[in-house]
Amino acid sequence: MKIVAIIPSRYGSTRFAGKPLARICGKPMIEWVWRRSNQAETINETIVATDHCRIYDVVTGFGGKAVMTSEHNRSGTDRVAEAADQIGLSADDVVVNIQGDQPLIDPRCLDDLVRASLACPDLKMSTLAFRIVNQDEITNPKDVKVTFDSAGFALYFSRSAIPCGRDPHVPFDTYKHLGIYAYTRRFLETFRNLPEGALEKIEKLEQLRALEYGHRIRVVTTQYDSPEVDLPEDIPRVEEILRARANPNNQIPR
């Protein structure tokens, strides 16, 4: 069984065109994500799935592997599924979907996700969550929140604050969803053939498609946050964090 990370990387974006190629501390953002993924102990190979030749050329230029995919995919997961077809993964292989706008991703959180997935052979799909420490993220709609049951399976994902405490004296934690998934290749094919869900369309969250059609998603909590780059003004903040972490080989301290 292979464990392959696939990074969907679309060039077009209404808010930040060409985002994967934006320079962060001298490197394109997609290179940061690819190198972080390659540092994970559990992942055998990392591949970028893109719809644009510029991204393809940049990835292969720094020594990465990339495949060209259709510009008409509905979502990042659909692009990942197309790439999995191209590289010939088998039904029992595990695919890790890593968003291409997370240059700060910690490889240890990828290992958390993969190991939790392998521990449950019947698990079809899993994802990551991080306990929110920055209170602004609770109400910011760009930060997706998740609630899960006592067995760790997702109840709902939302851009709104969930759960919403009625009584101010009742303490509780709020968890942010990190856009990283692991699936079996078999379930990935099932997922790509599901119609768009009503809640998925409302919230613009593709993972709701799985829940709406009755599929369970295991939520794995991790202590490693992975802030996203949504807009150009996010880059200075990310660069500041990277400089603070810097060491000679750009390795994540273990």
Summary of the structure (lengths in Angstrom):
residues: 254
radius of gyration: 17.5
end to end distance: 26.2
largest distance: 55.1
contacts: 812
relative contact order: 0.18
helix: 33%
strand: 22%
